Amino acid sequence: MNDKIQKSALIAMSGGVDSTVAAMLVLQEGYDCSGAIMKLHPSAKDAEPDARVSAETLGIPFYSLDLSEDFEKEVIARFITDYQQGRTPNPCVECNKRIKFGKLLEKASELKKHYLVTGHYAIIEQNGNGRYLLRKGADPKKDQSYVLFSLKQNQLSRVRFPLGCFTKSEVKELAQKANLPAAQRKESQDICFVPDGDYPRFIIEHIDAVPEKGRFIDSEGNELGEHKGLLHYTIGQRRGLGLSMPHPPYVVELRSDNNTVIIGKNEMLFSKKLTLRDINLIAIDRLSESIKANVKIRYNHKEEPATIFQTDPDTIQIEFEKPQRAITSGQAAVFYDGDYVLGGGTIV
């Protein structure tokens, strides 16, 4: 590969301060840069003018890439199916895996750009053996390593996260000093295609069908009432159940095979074990023996110590030292050695 291609980058731009400062930093390193926005869903139209202005301010070419069909198939369809089957997915993980560092990285190659640059708060390093490692970002409040656990070695080798060593306040300060218009833009939503957070409404409108009602039952099989459809509930939920019981009722299990929601006490939500599938290991190829690591079972969850062992090529078992509350099927569990991501997978 010649030096010109090696020192080229496609910047994933949203018009926000993070992606704009990331582009600025790579430009300052002398890279040949182009900006691109991914058109994933209708609300992306709102972001495109800001992204285009950011690119023009930096003096780089700008592309508007329509990936809406891929996003519909790979992210939204999976998101809907998961909720219908009683799981609670994290669509950001799937988007990173299949779209941003999948399809967009392919687009970078088509545009003859070696690197894909994003505004994520995480750090990529290379160890003495040439293996790429993923490390937490310097800002603990903004660290996004959890949603990046699925990146494979070939992806990590072509991705750059210029903001990993900065705090959010430092990034804003850089934008203000450079008089970037993006410095004044508000933060974007986590779940971009459901900005109001009403997932059931989005799913019902998207599939144009009313979810099938079913039964609330307790752990002994006693019927407690009628639920509105599995997609309205998640493990650990207490509000919106409409049940009158001698103890506070919680959703402790969702059974898609017979369309029932199991209701129980808070103490029934605690468990020490979970199983992961769709695993990806970053620091190593395979766990040949059990290891001790710290595990996050949700994006904002505190890391907890656990023992981890791999039972087959796509299955990992995790046993926590202390019981964890509301381990939820469909969410990602990510395990760390200090600041480094060892790997992760989807809770089943």
DRENDO-1510 file (C-alpha; in Angstrom, 1 decimal, always signed):
<recs>
REC; n; res; u; v; w
REC; 1; MET; +0.0; +0.0; +0.0 .
REC; 2; ASN; +1.4; +3.4; -1.0 .
REC; 3; ASP; +1.9; +6.1; +1.6 .
REC; 4; LYS; -0.8; +8.3; +0.1 .
REC; 5; ILE; -3.5; +5.7; +0.6 .
REC; 6; GLN; -2.1; +4.8; +4.0 .
REC; 7; LYS; -2.5; +8.4; +5.1 .
REC; 8; SER; -6.1; +8.8; +4.0 .
REC; 9; ALA; -9.3; +8.8; +6.1 .
REC; 10; LEU; -13.1; +8.8; +5.8 .
REC; 11; ILE; -14.6; +10.7; +8.7 .
REC; 12; ALA; -18.0; +9.5; +9.9 .
REC; 13; MET; -19.7; +12.9; +10.5 .
REC; 14; SER; -23.0; +13.7; +12.2 .
REC; 15; GLY; -22.6; +17.5; +12.4 .
REC; 16; GLY; -21.9; +17.2; +16.1 .
REC; 17; VAL; -18.9; +18.4; +18.1 .
REC; 18; ASP; -17.4; +14.9; +18.5 .
REC; 19; SER; -17.1; +13.9; +14.9 .
REC; 20; THR; -16.2; +17.4; +13.8 .
REC; 21; VAL; -13.3; +17.7; +16.3 .
REC; 22; ALA; -12.2; +14.1; +15.3 .
REC; 23; ALA; -12.0; +15.2; +11.7 .
REC; 24; MET; -10.1; +18.3; +12.6 .
REC; 25; LEU; -7.5; +16.4; +14.6 .
REC; 26; VAL; -6.9; +13.9; +11.8 .
REC; 27; LEU; -6.6; +16.8; +9.3 .
REC; 28; GLN; -4.0; +18.4; +11.6 .
REC; 29; GLU; -1.9; +15.2; +11.3 .
REC; 30; GLY; -1.7; +15.7; +7.5 .
REC; 31; TYR; -4.3; +13.1; +6.5 .
REC; 32; ASP; -6.2; +13.3; +3.2 .
REC; 33; CYS; -9.7; +13.4; +4.6 .
REC; 34; SER; -13.3; +13.2; +3.3 .
REC; 35; GLY; -16.4; +13.5; +5.5 .
REC; 36; ALA; -19.5; +11.3; +5.2 .
REC; 37; ILE; -22.9; +11.1; +6.8 .
REC; 38; MET; -24.8; +7.8; +6.9 .
REC; 39; LYS; -28.4; +8.2; +5.9 .
REC; 40; LEU; -29.9; +5.5; +8.0 .
REC; 41; HIS; -33.5; +6.6; +8.7 .
REC; 42; PRO; -35.7; +9.7; +8.1 .
REC; 43; SER; -34.4; +11.7; +11.1 .
REC; 44; ALA; -30.9; +11.6; +9.5 .
REC; 45; LYS; -32.1; +14.3; +7.1 .
REC; 46; ASP; -32.1; +16.7; +10.1 .
REC; 47; ALA; -28.4; +16.1; +10.7 .
REC; 48; GLU; -27.2; +16.3; +7.2 .
REC; 49; PRO; -27.1; +20.1; +6.8 .
REC; 50; ASP; -25.0; +20.4; +10.0 .
REC; 51; ALA; -22.6; +17.6; +8.9 .
REC; 52; ARG; -22.2; +19.3; +5.5 .
REC; 53; VAL; -21.4; +22.6; +7.2 .
REC; 54; SER; -18.9; +21.0; +9.4 .
REC; 55; ALA; -17.1; +19.4; +6.4 .
REC; 56; GLU; -17.2; +22.8; +4.5 .
REC; 57; THR; -15.8; +24.6; +7.5 .
REC; 58; LEU; -12.9; +22.1; +7.6 .
REC; 59; GLY; -12.5; +22.3; +3.8 .
REC; 60; ILE; -12.9; +18.6; +3.1 .
REC; 61; PRO; -15.1; +16.8; +0.5 .
REC; 62; PHE; -18.4; +15.5; +1.8 .
REC; 63; TYR; -20.5; +12.4; +0.9 .
REC; 64; SER; -24.1; +11.6; +1.8 .
REC; 65; LEU; -24.3; +7.8; +1.9 .
REC; 66; ASP; -27.6; +6.1; +1.8 .
REC; 67; LEU; -27.4; +3.0; +4.0 .
REC; 68; SER; -31.0; +3.0; +5.0 .
REC; 69; GLU; -31.8; -0.5; +3.4 .
REC; 70; ASP; -28.9; -2.0; +5.3 .
REC; 71; PHE; -29.9; -0.3; +8.5 .
REC; 72; GLU; -33.5; -1.5; +8.1 .
REC; 73; LYS; -32.4; -5.1; +7.6 .
REC; 74; GLU; -29.5; -5.4; +9.9 .
REC; 75; VAL; -30.5; -3.1; +12.8 .
REC; 76; ILE; -34.2; -2.2; +12.9 .
REC; 77; ALA; -35.5; -5.7; +11.9 .
REC; 78; ARG; -33.3; -7.4; +14.5 .
REC; 79; PHE; -34.4; -4.8; +17.1 .
REC; 80; ILE; -38.1; -5.5; +16.4 .
REC; 81; THR; -37.7; -9.3; +16.4 .
REC; 82; ASP; -35.8; -9.2; +19.7 .
REC; 83; TYR; -38.5; -7.2; +21.4 .
REC; 84; GLN; -41.2; -9.4; +20.0 .
REC; 85; GLN; -39.4; -12.5; +21.4 .
REC; 86; GLY; -39.0; -11.0; +24.9 .
REC; 87; ARG; -35.4; -9.8; +24.6 .
REC; 88; THR; -34.1; -6.2; +25.2 .
REC; 89; PRO; -31.5; -5.4; +22.5 .
REC; 90; ASN; -28.9; -2.7; +22.3 .
REC; 91; PRO; -29.2; -1.5; +18.7 .
REC; 92; CYS; -26.0; +0.7; +19.0 .
REC; 93; VAL; -24.0; -2.5; +19.4 .
REC; 94; GLU; -25.6; -4.0; +16.2 .
REC; 95; CYS; -25.2; -0.7; +14.3 .
REC; 96; ASN; -21.5; -0.5; +15.1 .
REC; 97; LYS; -21.0; -4.2; +14.3 .
REC; 98; ARG; -22.9; -4.3; +11.0 .
REC; 99; ILE; -23.2; -0.7; +9.7 .
REC; 100; LYS; -20.7; +1.8; +11.0 .
REC; 101; PHE; -17.7; -0.6; +11.1 .
REC; 102; GLY; -19.1; -2.9; +8.4 .
REC; 103; LYS; -20.8; -1.2; +5.5 .
REC; 104; LEU; -19.3; +2.2; +6.1 .
REC; 105; LEU; -15.8; +0.7; +6.3 .
REC; 106; GLU; -16.5; -0.9; +2.9 .
REC; 107; LYS; -17.5; +2.5; +1.6 .
REC; 108; ALA; -14.2; +3.9; +2.9 .
REC; 109; SER; -12.4; +1.2; +0.8 .
REC; 110; GLU; -14.4; +2.1; -2.3 .
REC; 111; LEU; -13.4; +5.8; -1.8 .
REC; 112; LYS; -9.8; +4.7; -1.5 .
REC; 113; LYS; -9.6; +5.8; +2.1 .
REC; 114; HIS; -7.5; +3.5; +4.4 .
REC; 115; TYR; -8.9; +4.6; +7.8 .
REC; 116; LEU; -12.4; +5.1; +9.1 .
REC; 117; VAL; -12.4; +7.8; +11.8 .
REC; 118; THR; -15.2; +8.3; +14.2 .
REC; 119; GLY; -15.9; +10.5; +17.3 .
REC; 120; HIS; -16.1; +7.5; +19.7 .
REC; 121; TYR; -14.5; +7.9; +23.1 .
REC; 122; ALA; -12.2; +4.8; +23.2 .
REC; 123; ILE; -8.6; +4.0; +22.4 .
REC; 124; ILE; -7.1; +1.5; +20.0 .
REC; 125; GLU; -3.5; +0.3; +20.7 .
REC; 126; GLN; -1.2; -2.4; +19.3 .
REC; 127; ASN; +0.7; -4.7; +21.5 .
REC; 128; GLY; +4.2; -6.2; +20.9 .
REC; 129; ASN; +2.8; -9.1; +18.9 .
REC; 130; GLY; +1.0; -6.8; +16.5 .
REC; 131; ARG; -2.5; -7.5; +18.0 .
REC; 132; TYR; -4.9; -4.6; +18.2 .
REC; 133; LEU; -6.4; -3.9; +21.6 .
REC; 134; LEU; -9.4; -1.8; +22.6 .
REC; 135; ARG; -9.0; +0.4; +25.7 .
REC; 136; LYS; -11.4; +2.6; +27.6 .
REC; 137; GLY; -11.5; +6.3; +26.7 .
REC; 138; ALA; -9.9; +8.8; +29.1 .
REC; 139; ASP; -13.2; +10.3; +30.1 .
REC; 140; PRO; -15.0; +7.8; +32.3 .
REC; 141; LYS; -18.3; +9.5; +31.8 .
REC; 142; LYS; -18.1; +9.3; +28.0 .
REC; 143; ASP; -16.2; +6.0; +27.6 .
REC; 144; GLN; -17.8; +4.0; +24.7 .
REC; 145; SER; -15.7; +0.8; +24.7 .
REC; 146; TYR; -18.8; -1.2; +25.8 .
REC; 147; VAL; -20.6; -0.7; +22.5 .
REC; 148; LEU; -17.4; -1.4; +20.5 .
REC; 149; PHE; -16.6; -4.8; +21.9 .
REC; 150; SER; -17.7; -6.5; +18.6 .
REC; 151; LEU; -14.9; -5.0; +16.5 .
REC; 152; LYS; -12.6; -7.6; +15.0 .
REC; 153; GLN; -8.8; -7.3; +14.3 .
REC; 154; ASN; -9.3; -6.4; +10.7 .
REC; 155; GLN; -11.6; -3.6; +11.7 .
REC; 156; LEU; -9.5; -2.3; +14.5 .
REC; 157; SER; -6.5; -2.1; +12.2 .
REC; 158; ARG; -8.4; +0.4; +10.0 .
REC; 159; VAL; -10.3; +2.5; +12.6 .
REC; 160; ARG; -9.1; +5.5; +14.5 .
REC; 161; PHE; -10.7; +7.2; +17.5 .
REC; 162; PRO; -8.9; +10.6; +17.8 .
REC; 163; LEU; -11.0; +11.6; +20.9 .
REC; 164; GLY; -10.0; +8.6; +23.0 .
REC; 165; CYS; -7.4; +10.5; +25.0 .
REC; 166; PHE; -9.6; +13.6; +25.6 .
REC; 167; THR; -12.4; +14.4; +28.0 .
REC; 168; LYS; -15.7; +15.8; +26.6 .
REC; 169; SER; -14.9; +19.2; +28.1 .
REC; 170; GLU; -11.5; +19.3; +26.3 .
REC; 171; VAL; -13.2; +18.4; +23.0 .
REC; 172; LYS; -15.7; +21.2; +23.4 .
REC; 173; GLU; -12.8; +23.6; +24.2 .
REC; 174; LEU; -11.0; +22.5; +21.1 .
REC; 175; ALA; -14.1; +23.2; +19.0 .
REC; 176; GLN; -14.6; +26.6; +20.6 .
REC; 177; LYS; -11.0; +27.6; +20.0 .
REC; 178; ALA; -11.3; +26.6; +16.4 .
REC; 179; ASN; -14.6; +28.5; +16.0 .
REC; 180; LEU; -16.3; +25.3; +14.7 .
REC; 181; PRO; -20.1; +25.7; +14.3 .
REC; 182; ALA; -20.5; +22.2; +15.8 .
REC; 183; ALA; -19.4; +23.6; +19.2 .
REC; 184; GLN; -22.9; +24.9; +19.7 .
REC; 185; ARG; -24.8; +21.8; +18.6 .
REC; 186; LYS; -26.8; +19.8; +21.2 .
REC; 187; GLU; -25.9; +16.2; +22.0 .
REC; 188; SER; -27.5; +13.6; +19.7 .
REC; 189; GLN; -29.8; +10.8; +21.0 .
REC; 190; ASP; -28.5; +7.4; +22.0 .
REC; 191; ILE; -31.1; +5.5; +20.0 .
REC; 192; CYS; -31.2; +7.6; +16.9 .
REC; 193; PHE; -34.3; +6.0; +15.3 .
REC; 194; VAL; -36.4; +6.2; +18.4 .
REC; 195; PRO; -35.5; +9.7; +19.8 .
REC; 196; ASP; -38.4; +9.8; +22.2 .
REC; 197; GLY; -37.5; +6.5; +23.7 .
REC; 198; ASP; -41.0; +5.0; +23.2 .
REC; 199; TYR; -39.8; +1.6; +21.7 .
REC; 200; PRO; -43.3; -0.1; +21.8 .
REC; 201; ARG; -44.9; +2.8; +19.8 .
REC; 202; PHE; -42.1; +2.7; +17.2 .
REC; 203; ILE; -42.4; -1.1; +16.8 .
REC; 204; ILE; -46.2; -1.0; +16.6 .
REC; 205; GLU; -46.1; +1.8; +14.0 .
REC; 206; HIS; -43.3; +0.1; +12.0 .
REC; 207; ILE; -44.9; -3.3; +11.7 .
REC; 208; ASP; -48.4; -1.8; +11.5 .
REC; 209; ALA; -49.8; -4.5; +13.9 .
REC; 210; VAL; -51.0; -4.7; +17.5 .
REC; 211; PRO; -48.9; -7.0; +19.7 .
REC; 212; GLU; -50.6; -10.1; +20.9 .
REC; 213; LYS; -51.9; -9.9; +24.5 .
REC; 214; GLY; -51.1; -12.6; +27.0 .
REC; 215; ARG; -51.1; -13.6; +30.6 .
REC; 216; PHE; -49.3; -12.2; +33.7 .
REC; 217; ILE; -48.5; -15.2; +35.9 .
REC; 218; ASP; -46.5; -15.7; +39.0 .
REC; 219; SER; -43.6; -18.2; +39.5 .
REC; 220; GLU; -46.1; -20.9; +40.6 .
REC; 221; GLY; -48.2; -20.5; +37.4 .
REC; 222; ASN; -51.1; -18.6; +39.0 .
REC; 223; GLU; -52.7; -16.1; +36.6 .
REC; 224; LEU; -52.6; -12.5; +37.7 .
REC; 225; GLY; -54.0; -10.6; +34.7 .
REC; 226; GLU; -53.6; -9.7; +31.1 .
REC; 227; HIS; -50.5; -8.1; +29.6 .
REC; 228; LYS; -50.4; -5.8; +26.5 .
REC; 229; GLY; -47.7; -7.8; +24.5 .
REC; 230; LEU; -44.2; -8.9; +25.3 .
REC; 231; LEU; -42.6; -5.9; +23.6 .
REC; 232; HIS; -44.0; -3.6; +26.4 .
REC; 233; TYR; -41.9; -5.2; +29.1 .
REC; 234; THR; -38.3; -5.8; +30.1 .
REC; 235; ILE; -36.6; -7.6; +33.0 .
REC; 236; GLY; -36.7; -5.7; +36.3 .
REC; 237; GLN; -39.7; -3.5; +35.2 .
REC; 238; ARG; -42.0; -2.4; +37.9 .
REC; 239; ARG; -44.0; +0.5; +36.5 .
REC; 240; GLY; -46.9; +0.2; +34.1 .
REC; 241; LEU; -47.9; -3.3; +35.1 .
REC; 242; GLY; -51.3; -2.4; +36.4 .
REC; 243; LEU; -51.2; -5.2; +39.0 .
REC; 244; SER; -52.3; -5.0; +42.6 .
REC; 245; MET; -50.3; -7.4; +44.8 .
REC; 246; PRO; -49.3; -7.7; +48.5 .
REC; 247; HIS; -45.7; -7.0; +47.4 .
REC; 248; PRO; -44.2; -4.7; +44.8 .
REC; 249; PRO; -44.5; -6.6; +41.5 .
REC; 250; TYR; -41.5; -6.9; +39.1 .
REC; 251; VAL; -41.1; -8.5; +35.7 .
REC; 252; VAL; -38.7; -11.4; +36.3 .
REC; 253; GLU; -39.0; -13.4; +33.1 .
REC; 254; LEU; -40.5; -13.1; +29.6 .
REC; 255; ARG; -41.5; -16.3; +27.9 .
REC; 256; SER; -42.0; -16.0; +24.1 .
REC; 257; ASP; -42.9; -19.7; +23.7 .
REC; 258; ASN; -46.3; -19.2; +25.5 .
REC; 259; ASN; -46.5; -15.4; +25.5 .
REC; 260; THR; -46.4; -15.0; +29.2 .
REC; 261; VAL; -44.8; -12.4; +31.5 .
REC; 262; ILE; -43.6; -13.8; +34.9 .
REC; 263; ILE; -44.1; -11.6; +37.9 .
REC; 264; GLY; -42.3; -11.9; +41.1 .
REC; 265; LYS; -40.5; -10.2; +44.0 .
REC; 266; ASN; -37.4; -8.0; +43.7 .
REC; 267; GLU; -35.2; -10.7; +45.2 .
REC; 268; MET; -36.1; -13.0; +42.3 .
REC; 269; LEU; -34.2; -10.7; +39.9 .
REC; 270; PHE; -30.8; -11.6; +41.3 .
REC; 271; SER; -28.6; -14.2; +39.6 .
REC; 272; LYS; -24.9; -15.0; +39.6 .
REC; 273; LYS; -24.7; -16.7; +36.2 .
REC; 274; LEU; -25.2; -15.8; +32.5 .
REC; 275; THR; -24.5; -17.3; +29.1 .
REC; 276; LEU; -23.1; -15.3; +26.1 .
REC; 277; ARG; -23.4; -16.1; +22.4 .
REC; 278; ASP; -22.3; -14.1; +19.3 .
REC; 279; ILE; -19.0; -13.6; +21.2 .
REC; 280; ASN; -16.0; -11.6; +20.1 .
REC; 281; LEU; -12.6; -11.7; +21.8 .
REC; 282; ILE; -10.3; -8.8; +21.2 .
REC; 283; ALA; -7.2; -9.3; +23.4 .
REC; 284; ILE; -7.0; -13.1; +22.6 .
REC; 285; ASP; -8.3; -15.6; +20.1 .
REC; 286; ARG; -9.8; -18.0; +22.6 .
REC; 287; LEU; -10.1; -18.5; +26.4 .
REC; 288; SER; -8.2; -21.8; +26.9 .
REC; 289; GLU; -8.9; -21.7; +30.6 .
REC; 290; SER; -11.1; -19.7; +33.0 .
REC; 291; ILE; -10.1; -16.2; +33.8 .
REC; 292; LYS; -11.0; -13.5; +36.3 .
REC; 293; ALA; -12.3; -10.2; +34.9 .
REC; 294; ASN; -14.7; -7.3; +35.5 .
REC; 295; VAL; -18.0; -7.5; +33.6 .
REC; 296; LYS; -20.6; -4.9; +32.6 .
REC; 297; ILE; -24.1; -6.3; +31.8 .
REC; 298; ARG; -25.4; -2.9; +30.6 .
REC; 299; TYR; -24.0; +0.3; +29.2 .
REC; 300; ASN; -24.4; +2.2; +32.5 .
REC; 301; HIS; -23.8; -0.8; +34.7 .
REC; 302; LYS; -21.0; -0.9; +37.2 .
REC; 303; GLU; -18.3; -3.4; +36.5 .
REC; 304; GLU; -18.5; -6.5; +38.7 .
REC; 305; PRO; -15.8; -9.2; +39.3 .
REC; 306; ALA; -16.6; -12.6; +37.7 .
REC; 307; THR; -15.0; -15.8; +36.5 .
REC; 308; ILE; -15.3; -16.3; +32.7 .
REC; 309; PHE; -14.8; -19.5; +30.7 .
REC; 310; GLN; -15.4; -20.5; +27.1 .
REC; 311; THR; -17.3; -23.7; +26.5 .
REC; 312; ASP; -17.3; -23.7; +22.7 .
REC; 313; PRO; -16.3; -21.4; +19.8 .
REC; 314; ASP; -19.4; -19.1; +20.2 .
REC; 315; THR; -20.4; -19.6; +23.9 .
REC; 316; ILE; -19.0; -18.1; +27.1 .
REC; 317; GLN; -20.2; -18.7; +30.6 .
REC; 318; ILE; -19.9; -16.0; +33.3 .
REC; 319; GLU; -20.2; -16.5; +37.0 .
REC; 320; PHE; -20.2; -13.4; +39.2 .
REC; 321; GLU; -18.8; -13.2; +42.7 .
REC; 322; LYS; -22.0; -11.5; +43.8 .
REC; 323; PRO; -25.5; -11.9; +42.4 .
REC; 324; GLN; -26.4; -9.3; +39.8 .
REC; 325; ARG; -29.8; -7.7; +39.4 .
REC; 326; ALA; -31.9; -8.0; +36.2 .
REC; 327; ILE; -29.5; -9.8; +33.9 .
REC; 328; THR; -31.4; -9.3; +30.6 .
REC; 329; SER; -31.5; -11.4; +27.5 .
REC; 330; GLY; -30.5; -9.4; +24.4 .
REC; 331; GLN; -28.2; -7.0; +26.2 .
REC; 332; ALA; -24.4; -7.2; +25.8 .
REC; 333; ALA; -22.1; -8.3; +28.5 .
REC; 334; VAL; -18.5; -7.0; +28.1 .
REC; 335; PHE; -15.5; -8.0; +30.2 .
REC; 336; TYR; -12.4; -6.0; +31.0 .
REC; 337; ASP; -8.9; -6.5; +32.3 .
REC; 338; GLY; -8.4; -3.1; +33.9 .
REC; 339; ASP; -9.0; -0.5; +31.1 .
REC; 340; TYR; -8.7; -3.1; +28.3 .
REC; 341; VAL; -11.7; -4.9; +26.7 .
REC; 342; LEU; -11.0; -8.6; +26.6 .
REC; 343; GLY; -14.3; -9.3; +24.7 .
REC; 344; GLY; -18.0; -9.6; +25.0 .
REC; 345; GLY; -21.2; -11.1; +23.6 .
REC; 346; THR; -25.0; -11.2; +23.7 .
REC; 347; ILE; -26.7; -12.4; +26.8 .
REC; 348; VAL; -29.0; -15.4; +26.1 .
</recs>
